Amino acid sequence: MHVVKPADLASMKGQEIGVSDWVEISQERINAFADCTEDHQFIHVDEAAAKQTPFGGTVAHGFLSLSMLSKIAYGTAIGLEGMVMGVNYGFEKIRFLQPVRAGKKIRGRFVLKDAVEKKPGQWILSYDVSVEIEGQDKPALIAEWLTMQMVG
């Protein structure tokens, strides 16, 4: 996490903040996500049936790829100096562009889009995020992700 002063945020808008490490999306991770969400559609969990689809094998749930933002942002996104806590605030836009095949790796590319002090000590940071798939030109997803940080 990049620790910055709130006063420095304005000069960082529009800049790439960082690129995360690669994280593998294994079949085991996909199966665990299917169990948690009770979404056992065959394209995610039945390797034999999924081979018969245009995907050529099992793919991660789009929401699994999206949920990985928390992990991949941890070492990459901004932490405000004096932060007491940070939380997800929501999304303005999410587009799933390409499925992630089981066994592939993903990483996040983060650009600070905006930073607004909603009320004293409460900041909304907006990121343009692209979740890239190793070896692929087209990302798995793009999103405008909003986080809230409380500074004490």
Buried (B, 14 or more C-beta within 10 A) or exposed (E): BBEBEBEEBEEBEEEEBBBBEEBEBBBEBBBEBBEEEEEEEEBBBEEEEBEEEEBEBBBBBBBBBBBBBEEBBEEBBBBBEEBEEBEEBEBEEBEBBBBBBBEBBBBBBBBBBBBEEEEEBEBBBBBBBBBBBEEBEEBBBBBBBBBBBBBE
